[in-house]
Amino acid sequence: MTAVTLVTCQGDAITPHLEALARLRIRVFRDYPYLYDGDLAYEAEYLGRYAQNPASLFVLAFDGDTLVGASTGQPLKDEVAEFRAPFERADIDPSDVFYYGESVLLHDYRGQGLGKAFIAAREAHARSHSFGTVAFCAVERPEDHPAKLASYRPLHGFWEHLGYRRRAALTARFAWKDIDAAEESEKPLVFWLKSLAG
Ligand SMILES: CC(C)(COP(=O)(O)OP(=O)(O)OC[C@H]1O[C@@H](n2cnc3c(N)ncnc32)[C@H](O)[C@@H]1OP(=O)(O)O)[C@@H](O)C(=O)NCCC(=O)NCCS
């Protein structure tokens, strides 16, 4: 097994790695359940917002000089309205929430605890900045989706094990183009939360 190095940075310190991060997201999110037909122009805009925010966090996994995994986060108050609104409707103050953008890791590097380390690093950051809650959202696809392989293992057990709870009433819709589609379509996303209090 190759040794992987984790590096943490914030804001525009991500700039030298932005293109590698964009390509990694496009590659990993092509798989079910995201099926994301990514493009670099969208990635530049999306990741650019994180890079421009000095309060954002990137946890990068390198094998030598190659970026093989990454996770991101930023205060929810700095997120787009689509992601803030469900919390505001539920009377959860976005200023108290540190929001995870994503975790992506190439297949060859999975199952070695890096996913757990991505979460631990962001929780530690959120705690040290006095956030009371950490949260992220995940796409939900129909059980019988044709692109779901028999070997697919949902991450729900992983997240629950780490103390995250699915909040069925906290939902959003977000549009992207699926790999087999001609047009973008909206997907339902459900938020998962963990309280850092206590
Ligand atoms: C999320 C992701 C980064 C996790 O990576 P990982 O490094 O393989 O995870 P870990 O090795 O830290 O797994 C930690 C634990 O969860 C378990 N686990 C891993 N994948 C799991 C899954 N799909 N379902 C249930 N448990 C899982 C492992 O067995 C391990 O448990 P253990 O420590 O008790 O043995 C990786 O699966 C990934 O990139 N997925 C695709 C992108 C994605 O869906 N991201 C999440 C939404 S943004």
The ligand as a Gaussian input file, in Angstrom:
#p B3LYP/6-31G(d) Opt

LIG

0 1
 C      -16.521000       8.781000       0.905000
 C      -15.156000       8.185000       0.640000
 C      -14.149000       9.325000       0.525000
 C      -14.801000       7.274000       1.843000
 O      -13.516000       6.816000       1.622000
 P      -12.727000       5.625000       2.352000
 O      -11.350000       6.135000       2.580000
 O      -12.879000       4.382000       1.589000
 O      -13.433000       5.471000       3.761000
 P      -12.714000       4.849000       5.040000
 O      -11.670000       3.881000       4.614000
 O      -12.296000       5.964000       5.935000
 O      -13.915000       4.075000       5.681000
 C      -14.120000       4.188000       7.002000
 C      -15.080000       3.155000       7.463000
 O      -16.302000       3.168000       6.732000
 C      -16.499000       1.891000       6.146000
 N      -16.958000       2.148000       4.810000
 C      -16.230000       2.577000       3.762000
 N      -17.018000       2.706000       2.700000
 C      -18.253000       2.346000       3.129000
 C      -19.486000       2.258000       2.507000
 N      -19.636000       2.534000       1.212000
 N      -20.570000       1.871000       3.259000
 C      -20.447000       1.561000       4.556000
 N      -19.273000       1.611000       5.193000
 C      -18.211000       2.006000       4.474000
 C      -15.180000       1.194000       6.125000
 O      -15.368000      -0.201000       6.209000
 C      -14.550000       1.761000       7.368000
 O      -15.046000       1.130000       8.520000
 P      -14.062000       0.481000       9.598000
 O      -13.068000       1.568000       9.953000
 O      -14.971000       0.137000      10.719000
 O      -13.461000      -0.656000       8.854000
 C      -15.140000       7.328000      -0.659000
 O      -16.036000       6.246000      -0.508000
 C      -15.541000       8.089000      -1.916000
 O      -14.747000       8.851000      -2.490000
 N      -16.784000       7.889000      -2.389000
 C      -17.286000       8.514000      -3.636000
 C      -17.665000       9.942000      -3.465000
 C      -18.763000      10.142000      -2.449000
 O      -19.815000       9.518000      -2.515000
 N      -18.512000      11.048000      -1.487000
 C      -19.443000      11.319000      -0.422000
 C      -20.403000      12.383000      -0.735000
 S      -19.647000      13.911000      -1.186000

